[in-house]
Amino acid sequence: MGRGQLRVLDERVESRINIFKLYHQKLSHLKPIDFMPELPGTLSNRWFTTILIHENYFNVTAISIIEELEKKNIEARVLWKSLYLQLVFNDVQIYSYTQQNVSEYLFKRVIYLLLCSNMT
């Protein structure tokens, strides 16, 4: 980030926090989703907003929601795809800390709602 961008950093963070608040206000009542919470004693800069999709509720998936948003020209993405899920790593043995692989769980259920500081 260049020095010029640092001058407007607080303004950009404030803008993103306000966009998150709008997302939260409009969507938090929907049962199949949860927003990423802030930990006690912390304040997120809301550089990006993610929502967790509870697939069993109304039989929706993160991908089906992304596809519906795309029909309305609204861009959303899956959060990330872990390296071990990439084709190049197909033959690599995975050692998981728990029975449930958290990164795979999140990849299938979390949507990244795009933010730009200049969104209206």
C-alpha positions in Angstrom: 0.0 0.0 0.0 1.5 3.3 -1.0 1.8 6.4 1.2 -1.1 8.0 -0.6 -3.4 5.1 0.3 -2.4 5.3 3.9 -3.8 8.8 4.1 -7.3 7.5 3.2 -7.0 4.2 5.1 -9.3 5.3 8.0 -11.9 6.5 5.5 -11.7 3.2 3.6 -12.1 1.1 6.7 -15.0 3.3 7.9 -16.7 2.8 4.5 -16.3 -1.0 4.6 -17.6 -1.1 8.2 -20.7 0.8 7.0 -21.2 -1.5 4.0 -20.9 -4.5 6.4 -23.6 -2.9 8.6 -25.9 -2.6 5.6 -25.3 -6.2 4.7 -26.0 -7.2 8.3 -29.1 -5.1 8.6 -30.6 -6.5 5.4 -29.6 -10.2 5.7 -29.1 -11.1 9.4 -32.8 -12.0 9.8 -32.4 -14.9 7.3 -32.2 -18.2 9.1 -29.9 -20.1 6.8 -27.0 -17.7 7.3 -24.7 -16.4 10.0 -22.2 -13.6 9.8 -18.6 -14.0 11.0 -18.8 -12.7 14.6 -16.3 -10.3 16.1 -14.4 -11.7 19.0 -14.9 -10.0 22.4 -12.6 -7.0 22.8 -11.9 -6.8 19.1 -13.0 -4.5 16.2 -12.9 -5.9 12.7 -11.8 -3.6 9.9 -14.4 -5.5 7.7 -12.0 -5.7 4.9 -14.2 -8.4 3.6 -17.6 -9.9 4.7 -18.3 -13.5 4.9 -21.5 -15.4 5.7 -21.8 -19.1 6.7 -24.6 -20.9 4.9 -26.5 -23.6 6.8 -27.3 -25.9 3.9 -29.9 -28.0 5.7 -32.2 -24.9 6.1 -34.4 -24.4 3.0 -32.1 -26.8 1.1 -29.7 -24.1 -0.1 -26.0 -24.3 -0.7 -23.4 -21.6 -0.9 -23.0 -22.3 -4.6 -26.7 -22.1 -5.3 -26.9 -18.7 -3.6 -23.8 -17.4 -5.5 -25.5 -18.5 -8.7 -28.8 -16.7 -7.9 -26.8 -13.6 -7.0 -25.0 -13.8 -10.3 -28.3 -13.7 -12.1 -28.9 -10.3 -10.5 -25.4 -9.2 -11.5 -24.3 -9.3 -7.8 -20.8 -10.8 -7.4 -20.1 -13.2 -4.6 -17.5 -16.0 -4.2 -16.6 -18.9 -2.1 -14.3 -17.9 0.6 -11.2 -19.8 -0.5 -10.1 -23.2 -1.7 -7.5 -24.8 0.4 -4.3 -25.9 -1.3 -5.0 -29.6 -0.6 -8.2 -29.4 -2.5 -6.4 -28.2 -5.6 -6.0 -30.8 -8.4 -2.2 -30.6 -8.2 -2.4 -32.0 -4.7 -4.7 -34.9 -5.5 -2.1 -37.5 -4.6 -0.9 -35.9 -1.4 -2.0 -37.5 1.9 -3.9 -35.1 4.1 -3.4 -35.1 7.9 -6.3 -33.4 9.6 -6.3 -32.2 13.2 -9.9 -33.3 13.7 -12.4 -35.7 12.1 -14.0 -32.8 10.4 -11.7 -30.8 8.1 -12.4 -27.2 8.9 -11.1 -25.6 5.7 -13.1 -28.0 3.5 -16.2 -27.3 5.6 -15.7 -23.5 5.2 -15.0 -23.8 1.5 -18.4 -25.5 0.9 -20.4 -23.2 3.2 -18.9 -19.7 3.3 -19.7 -17.0 0.9 -17.5 -13.9 0.5 -19.6 -10.8 -0.2 -17.5 -8.4 -2.2 -16.8 -5.0 -0.8 -15.3 -1.9 -2.3 -14.8 1.3 -0.4 -16.7 3.2 -3.0 -19.8 0.9 -3.1 -23.1 2.6 -2.8 
